[in-house]
Amino acid sequence: MEIMIDSKDEKILVELRKDARQTSKQISSKTLIPLTTVHNRIKKLERGGIIKNYTIHMDDKALGTISAYVMAVVGNKFLGEEGKDEKGAIKSLRSHPNVEYASMLTGSFDIMLKVRVKNISELDEFVTKYLRSVPGIESTQTMIVLNET
């Protein structure tokens, strides 16, 4: 089911991206869209899969953690095995407690993970002991997040 997005939907989405905790009433007053319309539009966007979930952004400094993006290449040998593909690899990787986000990519890398760890030692263990032991992962590149706004 494809949903058409109009300017009202876009205004609502902008407000939700700023702060998903806002009430329909708050969004209504900021966008000048009637309260009932805001509520109904949000429900429509949720049912249509435009809004998939509401999430939080955690602060590494406050938590005393480190975030990193880990790029991975999935080997052709793995992709050739029956029932195995990048989607299956991503599903498996998402189950790891340190993985916050996983995507399939085009270009030099096949998968991008955002991971959150307690320290460099834990990041090293995640990449060298866990990730590189996952069947099909041929190589990785890790980029530590210095500052996130």
N, C-alpha and C positions, 0 to 999 in steps of 0.2 A: 504494500500500500504506500504509494508515494504521496507525500504531503507537500502542498504548495506553501511556501513561506512568504509572507508579505511584510510590509514595513512595521506593522504592529508586533508581529512575531519577532522581528529583528530587534526592536526596542526592548522587548521583554527578555530576549536572550542576552543582550548586552548587559542589562541589569543583573541577571542571574550569574553571568560570568564575573561580575564585580563582587557579588556576595550572594551565594545561593541560599543563605539563611533568611534573606528578605521575605517578608510576608507579601501576599498578593496586594494587600492594602498599601504597603510601602512602594511596591513597584508601580501601582496605579497612580499614586501621587507624583512619582518621579517622571512617569511617561505620559501622564494625562490621559491614560486609557482607562475606561470604566472598570471598576473592581471586578464585576462579574465577568467581563470580557477577559481580563488578565487571568483570572482563575480558570476559565474555560480554555483559553489558549494554552496555558501551561499543561493542563490535562491532555489536550490534543497533541502537544509536542511530545509528551511522555508516551502516550499510546502509539504514536507514529514512529517512535524510536529516535527522534531528533535529540531529546534529552534522555540519555541512557542511565545516568545515575548522578547523584550529588556527592561531592567528595570534599576532602580537606587538603590544604597545602600546609605541610609541617615545616617548621623552622629548624634547620640543622643546628644553628648556633644555640638556640634555646634548648634543644634536645641533647646537645653534645654528640651529634652524629655527623656522618659524612655521607653525601650523596654522590653518585657517579653514574655516568652513562656508559654502558658497555655495549659495544657494537660487536656482532658476531657474524661469521660467514658459515653457512651450512653447506657441507660438501655435496657434490652431485651423487656420490655413492649412496649417501643417506637418502637423498630425494628419490633415488631409483628403487629403493626397497618398497615392497608392497605395503600400502597403508601408512607410509611415513611421508610427511611433507613439512614445510615450514610452519603451517598452522598447528600441526601436531606438536612440533618442537616448542612453539610459543605457548601452547596450552600447558605443556609440561613445565616450562620455565616459570610461568606465572604462579605455579603452586609453591615455589620456593618462598619462604617467609621474608627474605630480603628484597624480593622483586616487587616494586610498586607499579611498574608499567612495562608493557611489552608491545612492540609493533613490528610488522613486516615492512621492509623497505625495498626500494629499487636502488640501483647503484652498486658501489663496491661492497656493501654489507647487506646481509639478508634480514638481520634482526637487530633491533635496538631495545635495550633494557634500561630502565632507571632503577637503580638499587640504592638502598639506604643501609648503612652499616655503622657499627659503633666506633670503628677505628680502621687504620690502614691494614693492620694485621687481619682483621675480619674481611676486608675487601680482597686482600691477597688470597685468603682461603676460598672465598666465593669464586674468584676468577680461576685460580690455578688448580684448586682441588675439585670444586663442584662443576663449574661451567665447562671447563676443558675436558671433563670426563663424560659430559653428556654426549651420547652417540650422535654423530653427524656434525658436531661443532668442530670446524677445522681451524679457525683462528679467531682471535678477539682483539679488540682495541678498547682501552679504558680511558675515560676522560673524567677527572674529578671536578665536581661543581665547586667553584670558588665562592660564588655569590649568586643568590637567586632572588629576584624581586617579583 
